[in-house]
Every structure is written in structure tokens, then in C-alpha cells.
Amino acid sequence: MSNVIKESPVLEALSHARPAWGELNGMRVATSVGPAGASPDLEIADVSALAKLGLKGRGAGAWLEKHGLAVPSKIYDYSGAGNDGPFLVRTGSAEFYIEDSPNSETVARLTESLAFNPPDVYPVWRQDASFALRGASSIEVLAQTCGYNFRDSGEVFIYSRVAGVSCSILKQITSNTPAFRFWLDNSYGMYLCEQLVQIVHELSGEVVGFNRFYPNVITAGSNH
């Protein structure tokens, strides 16, 4: 078994902030950034280490239901997204994206089951860079970087460009506060991270660690 630790695609962009580091799914994770204190009104974190998996094929939806996942009936709808289980986005009539929480091993379980070659189910292996953004000003961050108008739209999942980079974007509402998740090709991760962080700072927000979004999951220096 390899002991090589994967590096986050945005590691270099975060290193200057001297975060505390931990480990999740074999990847180094910035668990906290800066001194502990009250949560800022706008915050962004790297969550690239969360386990993820794409599936496609006419049998994929039924196969996911067989494995206990709630499959959305509508394209671009999602289910889950809690801290204790995976969430699932239906990205097409027969295409799905699954991302685990750090407290779940659903992606590992599904990956193991895929070894038995279920009929009409095909994996799409994902290594996306991923960011979490939330706060009252998070829509303003999108207004400055994305051509899509989230203020007036009821869509929760779209494909669009953010600062010129093609992204999948999921809009959520947490305790009446807007929040967004971004997924993108990891080769553009550092560039987009730098662009978003600059705007977050201009709006008096902060870069925070993974544990701000997923409390009490990873301790500094830990393996998970």
C-alpha cells in the first residue's frame, strides 16, 4: 500500500497563510487558517479532499437506489449534503455525481461494488478541485466572476465559467445564508482559488480551514 500523501490542487495558494494541516482520504488538508474566533460573514475553504465519484449509464439511478441513496427525479437537482452522509447531484438523465462527507464511506463502498461490473453502470473517476463558499456576500462573489445571475434564478445546479474557468456550481441555503460549492478541473484549481480569495478579501471575508465547514472531523496532523 502506498504511503504517498496527495497534495491538494490549491496547496500552494493556501501555504502562505500558514494553516494547520491534517489529512483526509490520503490528501493534505488545511484544517484551520488563522486564529480561532468568530465566524466571518464571508468565508471560503478548500474541500478538494472529499471523496467523489461520477456515474453514468441507464442502470446508474436504480443501482444507486439499491445502495440506499436518494436519487433526485429532476436533472440538476440534488439530495443529501449533510455532514454525516453523501450528497448526490443528478447531472443528466443517466448521469450522477456523488460526493461524500468526511463522516461517510459511501464513495468507497460504491467503488468496491463497481468492481463487480453492474450492468449499464459506468464510473467516471473524479479528481476535481473543490471549494466551499458561504456568507451573505457570497452571491456578490459570483456576480463579480460569473455571468450567471444567481440573484434572480431558482436553479440550484449549473455549469458556467467562473473567472474564465469552467465549473460545476451548486447553490445551497444554510440557515438562511447562501452558500456555493464549486468543482473544476484540478489543473485550474490554484488559479481559481487565488481569484476567489482576492475577491473574498475585498468583501471583508476570510479564507478558513476545512474544519469550519466540517467541525470536529480532522485534527491537525491526523490521518482520517
C-alpha positions as a Markdown table, in Angstrom:
| # | Residue | x | y | z |
|---|---|---|---|---|
| 1 | Met | 0.0 | 0.0 | 0.0 |
| 2 | Ser | 1.3 | 3.4 | -0.9 |
| 3 | Asn | 2.1 | 5.9 | 1.8 |
| 4 | Val | 2.3 | 8.8 | -0.6 |
| 5 | Ile | 0.2 | 11.8 | 0.5 |
| 6 | Lys | -1.6 | 13.6 | -2.3 |
| 7 | Glu | -1.4 | 17.3 | -2.4 |
| 8 | Ser | -4.4 | 19.5 | -2.8 |
| 9 | Pro | -4.5 | 21.2 | -6.2 |
| 10 | Val | -4.6 | 24.5 | -4.3 |
| 11 | Leu | -1.9 | 23.7 | -1.8 |
| 12 | Glu | 0.4 | 26.4 | -2.9 |
| 13 | Ala | -2.3 | 29.1 | -2.8 |
| 14 | Leu | -3.0 | 28.2 | 0.8 |
| 15 | Ser | 0.5 | 27.7 | 2.1 |
| 16 | His | 1.3 | 31.4 | 2.5 |
| 17 | Ala | -1.5 | 31.6 | 5.1 |
| 18 | Arg | 0.4 | 29.0 | 7.3 |
| 19 | Pro | -2.6 | 26.8 | 8.0 |
| 20 | Ala | -2.6 | 23.9 | 10.4 |
| 21 | Trp | -2.5 | 20.7 | 8.3 |
| 22 | Gly | -4.3 | 17.4 | 8.6 |
| 23 | Glu | -5.1 | 14.5 | 6.3 |
| 24 | Leu | -8.2 | 13.2 | 4.7 |
| 25 | Asn | -8.6 | 10.4 | 2.1 |
| 26 | Gly | -4.8 | 10.5 | 1.6 |
| 27 | Met | -4.7 | 14.2 | 0.9 |
| 28 | Arg | -3.2 | 17.0 | 3.0 |
| 29 | Val | -5.9 | 19.3 | 4.2 |
| 30 | Ala | -5.8 | 22.9 | 5.6 |
| 31 | Thr | -7.8 | 22.2 | 8.8 |
| 32 | Ser | -7.6 | 25.7 | 10.1 |
| 33 | Val | -6.3 | 29.1 | 8.9 |
| 34 | Gly | -5.5 | 32.0 | 11.2 |
| 35 | Pro | -6.5 | 32.3 | 14.8 |
| 36 | Ala | -9.7 | 30.8 | 16.2 |
| 37 | Gly | -12.5 | 33.3 | 16.6 |
| 38 | Ala | -16.0 | 34.3 | 15.5 |
| 39 | Ser | -17.0 | 33.1 | 12.0 |
| 40 | Pro | -16.6 | 35.8 | 9.4 |
| 41 | Asp | -19.6 | 36.9 | 7.4 |
| 42 | Leu | -18.0 | 35.5 | 4.2 |
| 43 | Glu | -15.7 | 32.5 | 4.1 |
| 44 | Ile | -14.1 | 30.2 | 1.6 |
| 45 | Ala | -12.4 | 26.9 | 2.1 |
| 46 | Asp | -10.6 | 24.2 | 0.1 |
| 47 | Val | -12.6 | 20.9 | 0.3 |
| 48 | Ser | -10.9 | 19.1 | -2.5 |
| 49 | Ala | -10.1 | 16.1 | -0.3 |
| 50 | Leu | -13.7 | 14.9 | 0.0 |
| 51 | Ala | -14.2 | 11.6 | -1.8 |
| 52 | Lys | -16.1 | 11.9 | -5.1 |
| 53 | Leu | -17.4 | 9.7 | -7.9 |
| 54 | Gly | -19.3 | 10.2 | -11.2 |
| 55 | Leu | -21.6 | 7.5 | -12.6 |
| 56 | Lys | -23.4 | 7.2 | -15.9 |
| 57 | Gly | -25.5 | 4.7 | -17.7 |
| 58 | Arg | -29.1 | 3.7 | -17.9 |
| 59 | Gly | -28.8 | 1.5 | -14.9 |
| 60 | Ala | -27.0 | 4.0 | -12.7 |
| 61 | Gly | -30.1 | 5.5 | -11.0 |
| 62 | Ala | -31.6 | 2.2 | -10.0 |
| 63 | Trp | -28.1 | 1.0 | -8.9 |
| 64 | Leu | -27.7 | 4.0 | -6.6 |
| 65 | Glu | -31.1 | 3.5 | -5.1 |
| 66 | Lys | -30.3 | -0.2 | -4.5 |
| 67 | His | -27.3 | 1.1 | -2.5 |
| 68 | Gly | -29.5 | 3.3 | -0.3 |
| 69 | Leu | -29.1 | 6.7 | -1.9 |
| 70 | Ala | -32.0 | 9.1 | -2.6 |
| 71 | Val | -31.9 | 9.7 | -6.3 |
| 72 | Pro | -33.4 | 13.1 | -7.5 |
| 73 | Ser | -36.0 | 12.7 | -10.1 |
| 74 | Lys | -35.1 | 16.0 | -11.8 |
| 75 | Ile | -32.0 | 16.8 | -13.7 |
| 76 | Tyr | -29.7 | 19.4 | -11.8 |
| 77 | Asp | -31.5 | 18.6 | -8.5 |
| 78 | Tyr | -29.6 | 17.1 | -5.6 |
| 79 | Ser | -30.2 | 15.2 | -2.4 |
| 80 | Gly | -28.2 | 14.9 | 0.9 |
| 81 | Ala | -25.5 | 17.5 | 1.6 |
| 82 | Gly | -25.4 | 16.9 | 5.3 |
| 83 | Asn | -22.2 | 16.4 | 7.4 |
| 84 | Asp | -22.9 | 12.8 | 8.0 |
| 85 | Gly | -23.6 | 11.4 | 4.6 |
| 86 | Pro | -23.0 | 11.9 | 0.9 |
| 87 | Phe | -24.9 | 14.2 | -1.4 |
| 88 | Leu | -25.9 | 13.3 | -4.9 |
| 89 | Val | -26.5 | 15.5 | -7.9 |
| 90 | Arg | -28.3 | 14.3 | -11.0 |
| 91 | Thr | -26.3 | 15.9 | -13.8 |
| 92 | Gly | -28.2 | 14.3 | -16.6 |
| 93 | Ser | -30.9 | 11.8 | -17.4 |
| 94 | Ala | -28.5 | 9.0 | -16.7 |
| 95 | Glu | -25.5 | 10.8 | -15.1 |
| 96 | Phe | -24.8 | 11.4 | -11.5 |
| 97 | Tyr | -22.2 | 13.0 | -9.2 |
| 98 | Ile | -21.7 | 11.7 | -5.7 |
| 99 | Glu | -19.5 | 13.4 | -3.0 |
| 100 | Asp | -19.1 | 12.0 | 0.5 |
| 101 | Ser | -19.0 | 13.9 | 3.7 |
| 102 | Pro | -15.9 | 13.2 | 5.8 |
| 103 | Asn | -18.0 | 11.1 | 8.1 |
| 104 | Ser | -19.2 | 8.7 | 5.4 |
| 105 | Glu | -17.6 | 6.0 | 3.3 |
| 106 | Thr | -20.3 | 5.8 | 0.7 |
| 107 | Val | -18.0 | 6.5 | -2.2 |
| 108 | Ala | -15.6 | 3.8 | -1.1 |
| 109 | Arg | -18.5 | 1.4 | -0.8 |
| 110 | Leu | -19.8 | 2.2 | -4.2 |
| 111 | Thr | -16.3 | 1.9 | -5.7 |
| 112 | Glu | -15.8 | -1.5 | -4.2 |
| 113 | Ser | -19.2 | -2.6 | -5.6 |
| 114 | Leu | -18.3 | -1.3 | -9.1 |
| 115 | Ala | -15.6 | -4.0 | -9.2 |
| 116 | Phe | -18.5 | -6.5 | -9.9 |
| 117 | Asn | -19.3 | -4.6 | -13.1 |
| 118 | Pro | -23.0 | -3.9 | -12.6 |
| 119 | Pro | -24.9 | -3.8 | -15.9 |
| 120 | Asp | -25.3 | -0.4 | -17.6 |
| 121 | Val | -23.4 | 1.4 | -14.8 |
| 122 | Tyr | -20.1 | 3.1 | -15.7 |
| 123 | Pro | -17.8 | 5.0 | -13.3 |
| 124 | Val | -16.4 | 8.4 | -14.1 |
| 125 | Trp | -13.4 | 8.9 | -11.9 |
| 126 | Arg | -13.3 | 12.4 | -10.4 |
| 127 | Gln | -10.3 | 14.3 | -9.1 |
| 128 | Asp | -11.8 | 17.8 | -9.1 |
| 129 | Ala | -10.6 | 20.8 | -7.2 |
| 130 | Ser | -13.4 | 21.8 | -5.0 |
| 131 | Phe | -14.2 | 24.9 | -2.9 |
| 132 | Ala | -16.9 | 25.8 | -0.4 |
| 133 | Leu | -18.1 | 29.4 | -0.2 |
| 134 | Arg | -20.8 | 30.8 | 2.1 |
| 135 | Gly | -22.0 | 34.0 | 3.6 |
| 136 | Ala | -24.3 | 36.9 | 2.9 |
| 137 | Ser | -21.9 | 38.3 | 0.3 |
| 138 | Ser | -21.2 | 35.0 | -1.5 |
| 139 | Ile | -23.7 | 36.0 | -4.3 |
| 140 | Glu | -21.6 | 39.1 | -4.8 |
| 141 | Val | -18.5 | 37.0 | -5.3 |
| 142 | Leu | -20.4 | 35.2 | -8.1 |
| 143 | Ala | -21.7 | 38.5 | -9.5 |
| 144 | Gln | -18.1 | 39.6 | -10.0 |
| 145 | Thr | -16.8 | 36.3 | -11.5 |
| 146 | Cys | -19.7 | 34.5 | -13.2 |
| 147 | Gly | -22.0 | 35.6 | -16.0 |
| 148 | Tyr | -24.9 | 33.6 | -14.5 |
| 149 | Asn | -27.4 | 35.7 | -12.4 |
| 150 | Phe | -27.9 | 33.8 | -9.1 |
| 151 | Arg | -29.9 | 36.6 | -7.5 |
| 152 | Asp | -33.0 | 36.1 | -9.7 |
| 153 | Ser | -32.7 | 32.4 | -10.5 |
| 154 | Gly | -34.2 | 29.4 | -8.8 |
| 155 | Glu | -31.7 | 27.0 | -10.3 |
| 156 | Val | -29.6 | 25.1 | -7.8 |
| 157 | Phe | -27.0 | 23.5 | -10.1 |
| 158 | Ile | -25.5 | 24.9 | -13.2 |
| 159 | Tyr | -22.4 | 24.7 | -15.4 |
| 160 | Ser | -20.8 | 28.0 | -16.0 |
| 161 | Arg | -17.5 | 29.9 | -16.1 |
| 162 | Val | -16.1 | 31.5 | -13.0 |
| 163 | Ala | -13.2 | 33.9 | -13.6 |
| 164 | Gly | -12.9 | 32.2 | -17.0 |
| 165 | Val | -12.7 | 28.6 | -15.7 |
| 166 | Ser | -15.4 | 26.1 | -16.5 |
| 167 | Cys | -17.1 | 25.0 | -13.2 |
| 168 | Ser | -20.0 | 23.0 | -11.9 |
| 169 | Ile | -21.7 | 25.2 | -9.3 |
| 170 | Leu | -24.2 | 24.1 | -6.7 |
| 171 | Lys | -26.2 | 26.7 | -4.8 |
| 172 | Gln | -27.4 | 25.9 | -1.3 |
| 173 | Ile | -29.1 | 27.8 | 1.5 |
| 174 | Thr | -27.8 | 27.0 | 5.0 |
| 175 | Ser | -29.7 | 28.7 | 7.9 |
| 176 | Asn | -31.0 | 31.3 | 5.5 |
| 177 | Thr | -27.4 | 32.0 | 4.4 |
| 178 | Pro | -26.5 | 31.5 | 0.7 |
| 179 | Ala | -23.7 | 29.0 | 0.1 |
| 180 | Phe | -22.0 | 27.6 | -3.0 |
| 181 | Arg | -19.9 | 24.7 | -4.0 |
| 182 | Phe | -17.5 | 24.7 | -7.0 |
| 183 | Trp | -16.0 | 21.8 | -8.8 |
| 184 | Leu | -13.4 | 22.2 | -11.6 |
| 185 | Asp | -10.5 | 20.6 | -13.4 |
| 186 | Asn | -7.8 | 20.4 | -10.8 |
| 187 | Ser | -5.2 | 21.9 | -13.2 |
| 188 | Tyr | -7.1 | 25.2 | -12.8 |
| 189 | Gly | -7.5 | 24.9 | -9.0 |
| 190 | Met | -4.8 | 27.2 | -7.9 |
| 191 | Tyr | -5.6 | 29.9 | -10.4 |
| 192 | Leu | -9.3 | 30.0 | -9.4 |
| 193 | Cys | -8.6 | 29.8 | -5.7 |
| 194 | Glu | -6.4 | 32.8 | -6.0 |
| 195 | Gln | -9.1 | 34.8 | -7.9 |
| 196 | Leu | -11.8 | 33.9 | -5.5 |
| 197 | Val | -9.7 | 34.5 | -2.4 |
| 198 | Gln | -8.8 | 38.0 | -3.7 |
| 199 | Ile | -12.5 | 38.9 | -4.1 |
| 200 | Val | -13.4 | 37.4 | -0.8 |
| 201 | His | -10.8 | 39.6 | 0.9 |
| 202 | Glu | -12.1 | 42.6 | -0.9 |
| 203 | Leu | -15.5 | 41.9 | 0.5 |
| 204 | Ser | -14.0 | 41.6 | 4.1 |
| 205 | Gly | -14.2 | 37.8 | 4.1 |
| 206 | Glu | -11.6 | 35.2 | 5.0 |
| 207 | Val | -10.0 | 32.0 | 3.9 |
| 208 | Val | -10.9 | 29.4 | 6.5 |
| 209 | Gly | -9.9 | 25.8 | 7.1 |
| 210 | Phe | -11.8 | 22.6 | 6.3 |
| 211 | Asn | -12.9 | 22.3 | 9.9 |
| 212 | Arg | -15.0 | 25.5 | 9.7 |
| 213 | Phe | -17.3 | 23.7 | 7.3 |
| 214 | Tyr | -17.0 | 20.2 | 8.8 |
| 215 | Pro | -16.3 | 20.8 | 12.5 |
| 216 | Asn | -14.5 | 18.3 | 14.7 |
| 217 | Val | -13.7 | 15.9 | 11.8 |
| 218 | Ile | -9.9 | 16.3 | 11.4 |
| 219 | Thr | -7.3 | 17.2 | 14.0 |
| 220 | Ala | -4.1 | 18.9 | 12.9 |
| 221 | Gly | -1.6 | 16.3 | 11.9 |
| 222 | Ser | -4.2 | 13.5 | 11.9 |
| 223 | Asn | -4.9 | 10.7 | 9.4 |
| 224 | His | -8.5 | 10.0 | 8.7 |
